[in-house]
Each structure stands twice: as structure tokens, then as C-alpha cells.
Amino acid sequence: SSKRMKERILSSGNAELIANYENWDRLKNLFASMHTSESSVENIQTIKERIENTEKWLVAHSQNFKTGFEMEQVDWQTIRNSLEVDEAAIEMIRLLDGLAYLALIVTPETIEQPKMALVLSRKSKHLEKELYQGYHNSMLYQLEDSLSYTVYWQPIGDVLKTLHPKQQLPKRVYISNDGIYNQINLQSLQDPKTGKYLIEETEVVPLTNTKELLTQKAETTTKEAVLIGNPQFSNGSARQPFSDLPGTAEEIKQLTNELQKAKWNTVPFIGKQATKNQLLNSDNPRILHIATHGFFTPTNSTQWSSLTEAMLGSGIALAGANDTNQGLISAYEVTNMSLDQTELVVLSACETGLGTNNAGEGVYGLQRALHVAGAQHLIMSLWKVDDQATQELMTLFYANYLKSNAIHQAFREAQLQLKEKYAHPYYWGAFVLTGK
């Protein structure tokens, strides 16, 4: 909606309005770059005040700006009508400071109102604390997890089965996550009764909002892929917050080779070439693949300023990141990229799915930034990943995708193929695919 607002202002013919809007846009970009440079707190505060004053002027002088960020309201009937046979849509709602979650469920058969499933904390275990920590530890330390499926999925699954004509799970479930559900890959949960993982029972597709089901995909015919990996983080600096990733250079080379065999135009950037400018100047490639470190600074506040800081405090590290903050690109800066024609962004890095959870609004971080920039699908990770398994997953995914041209099918098949080699979901469940 902000892009529509921008188009209306720039085509208004009002020179003063256009000049103030462009100044506001320039100041925002400057504000973002100052957070990854050595700018003083005083200078940052000065720019912030100029942004706020310009916003006040724009609100007072432009109805388009004042209403430009408003979102179209969509009812559940519209979502229901967008579903295919054997599909379901779920909106998760965080309640009582995370003690409980409500799932609103719609299927093609829903007539009167969405059905509800309630997910509750246990007496001594909170959904977002002890119970989540149990799930997280079971993944990192490759332990058996007999509880998470029962806690986080079964109440939802039981209701879904009652709504299905054959009393079974639908073939595909779209889910708009909230709160702690953004940090859980539901596909990685194992049914303690059958021993099956949810990925074997149905396909769960995370969305930032179920309104994505109404979005028409931009037709993409180009076959261009930009691949970035193994950035040279340091030129000899003693400061080493980001370690080298030599395995990602091999990953980029393998994927470049596979794509070229399929007659794709590939633009790889490795080592010194894997820079912030090369990424920011990538103009609507069909695929953007980034293999590097992610970074994230947690914030517990849901105030606007803190959510902005969350977008500034999460991102990815590129060439020179150990020498200067100019090697860092924040999620805030990513929102200004041109990705409206980009079918898929792959973040082959550690914990790129993390961010600040704002109840009802999703994750403020790279995930949101890339969708705002226009990317249709996003593959990202929820925990620190095994390098070898990641490389194998990506190779399998691209091989499947180049055959079928179906992103969801190719990704699920790749995870199931990797599961044959590595049984525990630590290896194949770290990555999630979002987007319709």
C-alpha cells in the first residue's frame, strides 16, 4: 500500500509535495545507513527529528500520504473463496501474553464462521518459555521430542480433521503465524503416536498474512539468478565477529553450474565481490540466493521506534563486515530493494528467520523486509544450520525446482529427500519456505 501511495504522490504534479516526499524518502535511507556506520548518536537523533517533522508536513498537506499506509480490510469469506479443494487457511492469534494461542480455521466447506482451536500452556510450562525451549533444544542437540507435536499442533490438527469431508488433514495448510509460532517449523514436529513428522502428513505453508492468498503473482519469464556467498569479511582486521564461510563458495559454484546447465543467466558474487552495493543494486532477478551470516539484536518492545530499531538491528553480513559496519546491510535498507519481479529469495545463512515478534503483526526483520521489497517466496532458517546438510538441501531443492518449476513442491521434496539421509529434523527442518 505504501508503494501505491508513493506512485500517487509522484504523479500528483504538486512540486512542493513531491520535493518533501523525496526528501523524506532520502532522510529515511540516510537514517538506515547511519545505523551501520560510525555516526554519532547526536547526528542520528538530528536526522530522526527531521524525518518526524517532514512526516508531520506530509500528513498535513497530503491525504494520499495520510491514508497511504492503510490496508484493505478482507473478510474470512473472501479468504475461504480463494482456497482450492483440500486446502485450509489458519490465522494464529497470540493471547494472554503468550499463555494461549487461538487458531481461526477456514476451509472451502466453512459456512457460518471460522472454526476455533485453542492452544494452551501447561501448568508449569509456558508456550513461549519452557515448552519452546524444549523444542529448540531438541533441534539443536538432536534429541527426541515427544511433546511439541501434542502441544503446538494437535489441537489445530484435531479441528482440521473434523472439518474435512474424509475426516483427515487437508493436503495443504496455509498458516499466518503469530508470536512463538514464527520460531517453530511445524513440519519438523513428530507425532509421538505414529512416529511420523508433520511434513509426511500434510504440507504447511507459512504466510505473513492470509491476505497473501488473494495476491496475484507477477508473471516472471526471465531466467536470471543473482548468487552471493562466502563474503571476504576481513582484510586483516583483528576484529572477527563474523567467521569465514568457505563452504558457501562451493555452494554458490554448484548452484551456478546447475542453473547454467538449465540455460539460466547467472550473476555470482563471491569473496571481495560479495558486497553490500552488489546486493542493493540487484534489480528484480527471478532468484536471489544469499549464503552468508545473518545478524539479529533482540528487542522486547513493540513501540514504533523499537520496531524500526528491530529492522535496523537485523540483517546480513557481507564483504568487509569485520573491518567496517559498511559491510552490514540492515533489514530496513532491504525494504528499498527492487524485488517486485523476484520469484524467490533464498537466505542460506544462520537464523535469518529471526526478528522481533509484534503480536498480530508478525516478525520485524529480514523476513518482513524482503516481502515488503516485493519478493514472492522466501526460504530462511530458524536455527544454526549444519553446513554440509544445508549445501545438500539447496542442491536438491534447485534440482527439483529446475525440473518442475514448482517452488513449494520442490522444497518439500528436497526436505523429504534429505530426511532419508539425516533422520533428525535438525538437518532438514531448519529452513522454512514462506509465501503462497
Buried (B, 14 or more C-beta within 10 A) or exposed (E): EEEEBBEBBEEEEBEEBBEBBEBBBEBBEBBBBBBBBEBEEEEBEEBBEBBEEBBEBBEEBBEBBEEBEEEEEBEBEBBBEBBEEBBBBBBBBBBEEBEBBBBBBBBBEBEEEBBEBEBEBEEEBBBBEEBBEBBBEBBEEBEEBEBBBBBBBBBBBEBBEEBBEEEEBBEBBBBBBBBBBBBBBBBBBBBBEEEEBBBEBBBBBBBBBBBBBBEEEEEBEEBBBBBBBBBBBBEEEEEEEBEBBEBBBBBBBBBBEBBEEBEBEBBBBBEEEBBBEBBBEBEBBBBBBBBBBBBBEEBEEBEEEBBBBBBBBBBBBBBBBBBBBBBBBBBBBBBBBBBEBBBBBBBBBBBBBBBBBBEBBBBBBBBBBBBBBBBBBBBBBBBEBBBEBBBBBBBBBBBBBBEEEEBBBBBBBBBBBBBEEBEBBBBBBBBBBBBB
